[in-house]
Amino acid sequence: MRPDLSLDVTLEVRDRCLCLHLQRAARSVARMFDDVLRPVGLTNGQFSLLISLNRPEAPRMNDVASLLAMDRTTLTANLKPLQKRGLILVEVDQKDRRGRRLVLTDAGRDVLTQAVPVWRKTHEDLDRLLTTLTPSALRQALIDLT
């Protein structure tokens, strides 16, 4: 082992690194939601994408990408299976023909109607796991970081 890269450095990063701890928590929570949403045919990412479309007016693709912290290419790739299943439509924006709007279909709403109670129950379970920080304080801390 090199003296300028000791085990102490490894332990410091393991114990202190916010990025590492956020990634681990995100993966764990994502797996939990993937498991519970599987019976309704969604992943946690697909649920987040679909619920972000549940608005009075179909959102612009750029707005959804921003909300989900995705680039357009990643969003486009994530839209394809949902389009194929008929859960969403991608339409030309009538106000700016260069843009696209993402439309939640009735089939998409039906899937969300099944998924939301599962999501709520899982959130209640997660909230009970937070013993040193309230759920709202954790959410606010994560918002502060973004």
Helices and strands as residue ranges (DSSP letters): H 7-16, H 18-37, G 38-40, H 44-52, H 61-67, H 72-84, E 88-92, E 100-104, H 106-129, H 135-145
